[in-house]
């Protein structure tokens, strides 16, 4: 009888052990719930007219209103999940829920502040190729590629922190009065290079363009609903080919017939990602009072004197 009881005891222990092992095992074919949240966007804070302070913001605080998200396999070739978020008022705007098999993936996300109400989220082709279909490149564009390993049987949470914006910006702030005949201002970044075109391509892994391109923007008084550009700041954004890049900047002042009346080319201007390079000073005066400076915000200031305008 003791032997039978002992055998029965071992039998029960074996069953319980098998059940426990089965409950803790991971089924590689099972789908694991994955919840992805987007945060950690670095934005500039401009208190009392000063610049250079940076804070870490949420998607809503950064006023990002377009998000594209794609899940690739570890090789970056096969797509397992894709979604775009284009309604910033939706409760789940800054969150994605998906089901993935156990394994290693590349999560690719691009977020930006749309230029118009009809603007679409970025198109992600691969972990190294994405594009934005905008008339001009927005100043606030963020991208992130993250390697993620999905494991276990319970919901897995993944937080994607974007960090610094991948774009660079140029701002023109002319301190003397614009002549009355100036109807249009044209800013050309990196002239003589191939023209950048919509949609604008970039590498979401680095935030850089594949090659050096020319970016230009034209500003008309009518579009500003003003009688003069005096006191206005004009800006244009671009994708660089590296975290820091030097290029020439040409500024053309035109009349209503499109004839250039004043022009300047600023040589070897420094641009950086997550940085606004500000050109501030006199433009039309024959003598430059003080200095025409270039201030790269969010980084060390760079001052470049501008030669007096030739008569």
MIMARPA-130307 format. One record per residue (C-alpha): x, y, z; residue in three letters; residue number from 1. Coordinates in nm, 4 decimals, padded with zeros to 6 digits, always signed. Each point is the difference from the previous one (the first is absolute). Example, Ala and Ser with C-alpha at 12.3 -4.5 7.8 and 13.67 -1.06 7.14 Angstrom:
PT; c1; c2; c3; code; pos
PT; +01.2300; -00.4500; +00.7800; ALA; 1
PT; +00.1370; +00.3440; -00.0660; SER; 2
END
This chain:
PT; c1; c2; c3; code; pos
PT; +00.0000; +00.0000; +00.0000; UNK; 1
PT; +00.2844; +00.2396; +00.0828; UNK; 2
PT; +00.1572; -00.0735; -00.3363; UNK; 3
PT; -00.3299; +00.0723; -00.1788; UNK; 4
PT; -00.0475; +00.3256; +00.1892; UNK; 5
PT; +00.3544; +00.1062; -00.0813; UNK; 6
PT; -00.0485; -00.0774; -00.3705; UNK; 7
PT; -00.3264; +00.1963; -00.0017; UNK; 8
PT; +00.1803; +00.2939; +00.1640; UNK; 9
PT; +00.2702; +00.0000; -00.2680; UNK; 10
PT; -00.2693; -00.0201; -00.2685; UNK; 11
PT; -00.1810; +00.3087; +00.1374; UNK; 12
PT; +00.3267; +00.1955; +00.0312; UNK; 13
PT; +00.0842; -00.0853; -00.3605; UNK; 14
PT; -00.3346; +00.1276; -00.1246; UNK; 15
PT; +00.0298; +00.3252; +00.1980; UNK; 16
PT; +00.3541; +00.0567; -00.1253; UNK; 17
PT; -00.1078; -00.0559; -00.3588; UNK; 18
PT; -00.2885; +00.2443; +00.0384; UNK; 19
PT; +00.2264; +00.2608; +00.1566; UNK; 20
PT; +00.2589; -00.0411; -00.2742; UNK; 21
PT; -00.2670; +00.0289; -00.2663; UNK; 22
PT; -00.1449; +00.3189; +00.1513; UNK; 23
PT; +00.3444; +00.1693; +00.0097; UNK; 24
PT; +00.1086; -00.1047; -00.3476; UNK; 25
PT; +00.0074; +00.2503; -00.2857; UNK; 26
PT; -00.1702; -00.0884; -00.3242; UNK; 27
PT; +00.2117; +00.1445; -00.2791; UNK; 28
PT; -00.3020; -00.0098; -00.2302; UNK; 29
PT; -00.2222; +00.1931; +00.2387; UNK; 30
PT; -00.0726; +00.3689; -00.0566; UNK; 31
PT; +00.1235; +00.2281; +00.2776; UNK; 32
PT; -00.1872; +00.3281; +00.0685; UNK; 33
PT; +00.2402; +00.2948; -00.0362; UNK; 34
PT; -00.0876; +00.3533; +00.1100; UNK; 35
PT; +00.2156; +00.2780; -00.1423; UNK; 36
PT; +00.0012; +00.3567; +00.1333; UNK; 37
PT; +00.1777; +00.3014; -00.1487; UNK; 38
PT; +00.1663; +00.2629; +00.2181; UNK; 39
PT; +00.3238; +00.1809; +00.0743; UNK; 40
PT; -00.0084; +00.2603; -00.2749; UNK; 41
PT; +00.2562; +00.2744; +00.0613; UNK; 42
PT; -00.1510; +00.3427; -00.0599; UNK; 43
PT; +00.1478; +00.3481; +00.0365; UNK; 44
PT; -00.1322; +00.2259; +00.2709; UNK; 45
PT; +00.0156; +00.3728; -00.0706; UNK; 46
PT; -00.0575; +00.1906; +00.3283; UNK; 47
PT; +00.0083; +00.3837; -00.0105; UNK; 48
PT; +00.1449; +00.0060; -00.3493; UNK; 49
PT; +00.3068; -00.2071; +00.0851; UNK; 50
PT; +00.0819; -00.3233; -00.1810; UNK; 51
PT; +00.1966; -00.3166; +00.0536; UNK; 52
PT; -00.1901; -00.1722; +00.2810; UNK; 53
PT; -00.1248; -00.3493; -00.0796; UNK; 54
PT; -00.2611; -00.2096; +00.1779; UNK; 55
PT; -00.1265; -00.3550; -00.0441; UNK; 56
PT; -00.3640; -00.0008; -00.1121; UNK; 57
PT; -00.2818; -00.2402; -00.0729; UNK; 58
PT; -00.1527; -00.0331; -00.3451; UNK; 59
PT; -00.2806; +00.2412; +00.0860; UNK; 60
PT; +00.2328; +00.2510; +00.1672; UNK; 61
PT; +00.2237; +00.0046; -00.3074; UNK; 62
PT; -00.3134; +00.0622; -00.2128; UNK; 63
PT; +00.0901; -00.2894; -00.2275; UNK; 64
PT; -00.3100; -00.0959; -00.1974; UNK; 65
PT; +00.1189; -00.2699; -00.2413; UNK; 66
PT; +00.1610; -00.3343; +00.0920; UNK; 67
PT; +00.1019; -00.2868; -00.2269; UNK; 68
PT; +00.0990; -00.3329; +00.1561; UNK; 69
PT; +00.1231; -00.3240; -00.1558; UNK; 70
PT; +00.1320; -00.3294; +00.1347; UNK; 71
PT; +00.2654; -00.1811; -00.2035; UNK; 72
PT; +00.1762; -00.3277; +00.0657; UNK; 73
PT; +00.3592; +00.0086; +00.1255; UNK; 74
PT; +00.1320; +00.0228; -00.3572; UNK; 75
PT; -00.2173; +00.3027; -00.0712; UNK; 76
PT; -00.1524; -00.1584; -00.3101; UNK; 77
PT; -00.3340; -00.1511; +00.1005; UNK; 78
PT; -00.2844; +00.2084; +00.1464; UNK; 79
PT; -00.2056; -00.1485; +00.2860; UNK; 80
PT; -00.2074; +00.3011; +00.0999; UNK; 81
PT; -00.0710; +00.3494; -00.1341; UNK; 82
PT; -00.2185; +00.2900; +00.1120; UNK; 83
PT; -00.0263; +00.3778; -00.0403; UNK; 84
PT; -00.1422; +00.2433; +00.2541; UNK; 85
PT; -00.1478; +00.3174; -00.1463; UNK; 86
PT; -00.2589; +00.1046; +00.2592; UNK; 87
PT; +00.1769; +00.1670; +00.2952; UNK; 88
PT; -00.3337; +00.0339; +00.1819; UNK; 89
PT; -00.0441; -00.3778; +00.0225; UNK; 90
PT; +00.0530; -00.1461; +00.3475; UNK; 91
PT; +00.2413; -00.2623; -00.1332; UNK; 92
PT; +00.1938; +00.2404; -00.2250; UNK; 93
PT; +00.3297; -00.0494; +00.1854; UNK; 94
PT; -00.0419; -00.3770; +00.0366; UNK; 95
PT; +00.0025; -00.3109; -00.2198; UNK; 96
PT; -00.1208; -00.3491; +00.0866; UNK; 97
PT; +00.1002; -00.2961; -00.2135; UNK; 98
PT; +00.0461; -00.3800; +00.0138; UNK; 99
PT; +00.3406; -00.1459; -00.0819; UNK; 100
PT; +00.1588; -00.3426; +00.0149; UNK; 101
PT; +00.2915; -00.0591; +00.2349; UNK; 102
PT; +00.3145; +00.1287; -00.1702; UNK; 103
PT; +00.2197; +00.3018; -00.0742; UNK; 104
PT; -00.1295; +00.2976; -00.1958; UNK; 105
PT; +00.0880; +00.3503; -00.1155; UNK; 106
PT; -00.2566; +00.2601; +00.1046; UNK; 107
PT; +00.0085; +00.3077; -00.2267; UNK; 108
PT; -00.1888; +00.3183; +00.0907; UNK; 109
PT; -00.0185; +00.3456; -00.1590; UNK; 110
PT; -00.1895; +00.2912; +00.1549; UNK; 111
PT; -00.0442; +00.3555; -00.1247; UNK; 112
PT; -00.2039; +00.3167; +00.0231; UNK; 113
PT; -00.2040; +00.0215; -00.3209; UNK; 114
PT; +00.0196; +00.3095; -00.2192; UNK; 115
PT; -00.3680; -00.0206; -00.1040; UNK; 116
PT; -00.3182; -00.1697; +00.1165; UNK; 117
PT; +00.0163; -00.2323; -00.2995; UNK; 118
PT; +00.3589; -00.1113; +00.0617; UNK; 119
PT; +00.0616; -00.3720; +00.0380; UNK; 120
PT; +00.2288; -00.1920; +00.2321; UNK; 121
PT; +00.3429; -00.1009; -00.1265; UNK; 122
PT; +00.0395; -00.2997; -00.2294; UNK; 123
PT; +00.2416; -00.2546; +00.1493; UNK; 124
PT; +00.1530; -00.2284; -00.2628; UNK; 125
PT; +00.2703; -00.1618; +00.2133; UNK; 126
PT; +00.2012; +00.0701; +00.3165; UNK; 127
PT; +00.2272; +00.2171; -00.2169; UNK; 128
PT; -00.2472; +00.1587; -00.2457; UNK; 129
PT; -00.2974; +00.2261; +00.0715; UNK; 130
PT; -00.1577; +00.3051; -00.1602; UNK; 131
PT; -00.2215; +00.2970; +00.0795; UNK; 132
PT; -00.2520; +00.1340; -00.2487; UNK; 133
PT; -00.0106; +00.3666; +00.0999; UNK; 134
PT; +00.0255; +00.3216; -00.2028; UNK; 135
PT; +00.2946; +00.0979; +00.2197; UNK; 136
PT; +00.1778; -00.2023; +00.2658; UNK; 137
PT; -00.1560; +00.0580; +00.3446; UNK; 138
PT; +00.2284; +00.1362; +00.2689; UNK; 139
PT; -00.1019; -00.2743; +00.2461; UNK; 140
PT; +00.0775; -00.3487; -00.1314; UNK; 141
PT; +00.1071; -00.2901; +00.2232; UNK; 142
PT; +00.1002; -00.3567; -00.0839; UNK; 143
PT; +00.1119; -00.3061; +00.1922; UNK; 144
PT; +00.1041; -00.3574; -00.0833; UNK; 145
PT; -00.0004; -00.2395; +00.2970; UNK; 146
PT; +00.0934; -00.3678; +00.0242; UNK; 147
PT; -00.2626; -00.1834; +00.2062; UNK; 148
PT; -00.0092; -00.3605; +00.1211; UNK; 149
PT; -00.3514; -00.1349; +00.0592; UNK; 150
PT; -00.0211; -00.2813; +00.2547; UNK; 151
PT; -00.2325; -00.1527; +00.2593; UNK; 152
PT; -00.3737; -00.0585; +00.0117; UNK; 153
PT; -00.1161; +00.3287; +00.1516; UNK; 154
PT; -00.0387; +00.3490; -00.1463; UNK; 155
PT; +00.3339; +00.1627; -00.0736; UNK; 156
PT; +00.0400; +00.3776; +00.0269; UNK; 157
PT; +00.2431; +00.1920; -00.2210; UNK; 158
PT; +00.0690; +00.3729; +00.0355; UNK; 159
PT; +00.1538; +00.1778; -00.2982; UNK; 160
PT; +00.1812; +00.3204; +00.0962; UNK; 161
PT; +00.0596; +00.2146; -00.3075; UNK; 162
PT; +00.2517; +00.2439; +00.1470; UNK; 163
PT; +00.1227; +00.2922; -00.2114; UNK; 164
PT; -00.1672; +00.1131; -00.3200; UNK; 165
PT; +00.1836; -00.1171; -00.3090; UNK; 166
PT; -00.0540; +00.3163; -00.2030; UNK; 167
PT; +00.2055; +00.3179; -00.0061; UNK; 168
PT; -00.1433; +00.3475; -00.0597; UNK; 169
PT; +00.1152; +00.3344; -00.1361; UNK; 170
PT; -00.1598; +00.3249; +00.1196; UNK; 171
PT; +00.0480; +00.3399; -00.1619; UNK; 172
PT; -00.0556; +00.3039; +00.2197; UNK; 173
PT; +00.0800; +00.3240; -00.1841; UNK; 174
PT; +00.0250; +00.2911; +00.2440; UNK; 175
PT; -00.0109; +00.2912; -00.2442; UNK; 176
PT; -00.3124; +00.1045; -00.1904; UNK; 177
PT; -00.0919; -00.1800; -00.3201; UNK; 178
PT; -00.0320; +00.2306; -00.3028; UNK; 179
PT; -00.3608; +00.0431; -00.1143; UNK; 180
PT; +00.0638; -00.1709; -00.3327; UNK; 181
PT; +00.0981; -00.3332; +00.1602; UNK; 182
PT; -00.2902; -00.2357; -00.0692; UNK; 183
PT; +00.1691; -00.3391; +00.0242; UNK; 184
PT; +00.2860; -00.1482; +00.2032; UNK; 185
PT; +00.1720; -00.3170; -00.1221; UNK; 186
PT; +00.2289; -00.2050; +00.2260; UNK; 187
PT; +00.2159; -00.2665; -00.1657; UNK; 188
PT; +00.1947; -00.2452; +00.2158; UNK; 189
PT; +00.2914; -00.1827; -00.1600; UNK; 190
PT; -00.0310; +00.1580; -00.3478; UNK; 191
PT; +00.1515; -00.1820; -00.3019; UNK; 192
PT; -00.0961; -00.3418; +00.1388; UNK; 193
PT; -00.2799; -00.2221; -00.1299; UNK; 194
PT; -00.3410; +00.1351; +00.0923; UNK; 195
PT; -00.1799; -00.1709; +00.2877; UNK; 196
PT; -00.3489; -00.1100; -00.1003; UNK; 197
PT; -00.3249; -00.1011; +00.1651; UNK; 198
PT; -00.0223; -00.2655; +00.1384; UNK; 199
PT; +00.3153; +00.0641; +00.1987; UNK; 200
PT; +00.2015; -00.3168; +00.0693; UNK; 201
PT; +00.2091; -00.0654; +00.3103; UNK; 202
PT; +00.1453; -00.2829; +00.2070; UNK; 203
PT; -00.2086; -00.0530; +00.3169; UNK; 204
PT; +00.2957; -00.1742; +00.1662; UNK; 205
PT; +00.2143; +00.3144; -00.0222; UNK; 206
PT; -00.2456; +00.2731; -00.0977; UNK; 207
PT; +00.2279; +00.0919; -00.2914; UNK; 208
PT; -00.0544; +00.0394; -00.3729; UNK; 209
PT; +00.1913; -00.2345; -00.2279; UNK; 210
PT; +00.1721; +00.2846; -00.1886; UNK; 211
PT; +00.0504; +00.3764; +00.0161; UNK; 212
PT; -00.2934; +00.1818; -00.1589; UNK; 213
PT; -00.1191; +00.3535; -00.0643; UNK; 214
PT; -00.2953; +00.1197; +00.2070; UNK; 215
PT; -00.1797; +00.3216; -00.0793; UNK; 216
PT; -00.3035; +00.1947; +00.1180; UNK; 217
PT; -00.1723; +00.3123; -00.1308; UNK; 218
PT; -00.1928; +00.2403; +00.2192; UNK; 219
PT; -00.2523; +00.2422; -00.1463; UNK; 220
PT; -00.1404; +00.3029; +00.1820; UNK; 221
PT; -00.3542; -00.1013; -00.0934; UNK; 222
PT; +00.0382; -00.3394; +00.1684; UNK; 223
PT; +00.1028; +00.1807; +00.3191; UNK; 224
PT; -00.2841; +00.2519; -00.0395; UNK; 225
PT; +00.2425; +00.2826; +00.0716; UNK; 226
PT; +00.1117; +00.3104; -00.1870; UNK; 227
PT; +00.3660; -00.0636; +00.0863; UNK; 228
PT; +00.2288; -00.2789; +00.1240; UNK; 229
PT; +00.1531; +00.2405; +00.2520; UNK; 230
PT; +00.0099; -00.1626; +00.3442; UNK; 231
PT; -00.0920; -00.3447; -00.1365; UNK; 232
PT; +00.2067; -00.3162; +00.0471; UNK; 233
PT; +00.0146; -00.2280; -00.3044; UNK; 234
PT; +00.0953; -00.3648; +00.0490; UNK; 235
PT; +00.0690; -00.3156; -00.1994; UNK; 236
PT; +00.0837; -00.3535; +00.1189; UNK; 237
PT; +00.2011; -00.2793; -00.1583; UNK; 238
PT; +00.1528; -00.3461; +00.0399; UNK; 239
PT; +00.3794; -00.0032; +00.0333; UNK; 240
PT; +00.2403; -00.2687; -00.1216; UNK; 241
PT; +00.1623; -00.0208; +00.3468; UNK; 242
PT; -00.0627; +00.1297; +00.3508; UNK; 243
PT; +00.1915; +00.3133; -00.1020; UNK; 244
PT; +00.0383; +00.1422; -00.3488; UNK; 245
PT; +00.1349; +00.3222; -00.1512; UNK; 246
PT; -00.1607; +00.1585; -00.3043; UNK; 247
PT; -00.0488; +00.3298; -00.1776; UNK; 248
PT; -00.3236; +00.1951; +00.0331; UNK; 249
PT; -00.1269; +00.2367; -00.2710; UNK; 250
PT; -00.2647; +00.2613; +00.0778; UNK; 251
PT; -00.1767; +00.1777; -00.2875; UNK; 252
PT; -00.2263; +00.3021; +00.0459; UNK; 253
PT; -00.2372; +00.0412; -00.2971; UNK; 254
PT; -00.2609; +00.2439; -00.1213; UNK; 255
PT; -00.3512; -00.0841; -00.1219; UNK; 256
PT; +00.1354; -00.0844; -00.3460; UNK; 257
PT; +00.2348; -00.2631; +00.1445; UNK; 258
PT; +00.3112; +00.2096; -00.0672; UNK; 259
PT; +00.2733; -00.0360; +00.2632; UNK; 260
PT; +00.0847; +00.3421; +00.1423; UNK; 261
PT; +00.2231; -00.1112; +00.2871; UNK; 262
PT; +00.1901; -00.3217; +00.0510; UNK; 263
PT; +00.2484; -00.1430; +00.2468; UNK; 264
PT; +00.1807; -00.3315; +00.0256; UNK; 265
PT; +00.1144; -00.1043; +00.3464; UNK; 266
PT; +00.2854; -00.2487; -00.0190; UNK; 267
PT; +00.0705; -00.3070; +00.2133; UNK; 268
PT; -00.2933; +00.0422; +00.2370; UNK; 269
PT; -00.0144; -00.2677; +00.2705; UNK; 270
PT; -00.3144; -00.2117; +00.0337; UNK; 271
PT; -00.0690; -00.2678; +00.2607; UNK; 272
PT; -00.2838; -00.2417; +00.0646; UNK; 273
PT; -00.2429; +00.1194; +00.2692; UNK; 274
PT; +00.1354; +00.3498; -00.0530; UNK; 275
PT; -00.1233; +00.3291; -00.1431; UNK; 276
PT; +00.2697; +00.2097; -00.1659; UNK; 277
PT; -00.1107; +00.3628; +00.0278; UNK; 278
PT; +00.1356; +00.2684; -00.2316; UNK; 279
PT; -00.0724; +00.3346; +00.1603; UNK; 280
PT; +00.1164; +00.3453; -00.1004; UNK; 281
PT; -00.0185; +00.2714; -00.2638; UNK; 282
PT; -00.0467; -00.1062; -00.3609; UNK; 283
PT; -00.0685; +00.3077; -00.2138; UNK; 284
PT; +00.2321; +00.2559; +00.1602; UNK; 285
PT; +00.3236; +00.0810; -00.1806; UNK; 286
PT; +00.1804; -00.0130; +00.3335; UNK; 287
PT; -00.0597; -00.2727; +00.2564; UNK; 288
PT; -00.0546; +00.1460; +00.3436; UNK; 289
PT; +00.1081; -00.2375; +00.2723; UNK; 290
PT; +00.0191; -00.3539; -00.1364; UNK; 291
PT; -00.2144; -00.2310; -00.2082; UNK; 292
PT; +00.0136; -00.3200; +00.2038; UNK; 293
PT; -00.0811; -00.3664; -00.0317; UNK; 294
PT; -00.1284; -00.1490; +00.3230; UNK; 295
PT; -00.0524; -00.3763; +00.0070; UNK; 296
PT; -00.2508; -00.0516; +00.2785; UNK; 297
PT; -00.0052; -00.3102; +00.2205; UNK; 298
PT; +00.3772; -00.0039; -00.0380; UNK; 299
PT; +00.3057; +00.2262; +00.0272; UNK; 300
PT; -00.0545; +00.3356; -00.1705; UNK; 301
PT; +00.1978; +00.0589; -00.3182; UNK; 302
PT; +00.0570; +00.3606; -00.1034; UNK; 303
PT; +00.0958; +00.0713; -00.3609; UNK; 304
PT; +00.0518; +00.3655; -00.1017; UNK; 305
PT; -00.1594; +00.1019; -00.3306; UNK; 306
PT; +00.1881; +00.2327; -00.2325; UNK; 307
PT; -00.1693; +00.3350; -00.0737; UNK; 308
PT; -00.2446; -00.0001; -00.2909; UNK; 309
PT; +00.1619; +00.1325; -00.3197; UNK; 310
PT; -00.1750; +00.2961; -00.1534; UNK; 311
END
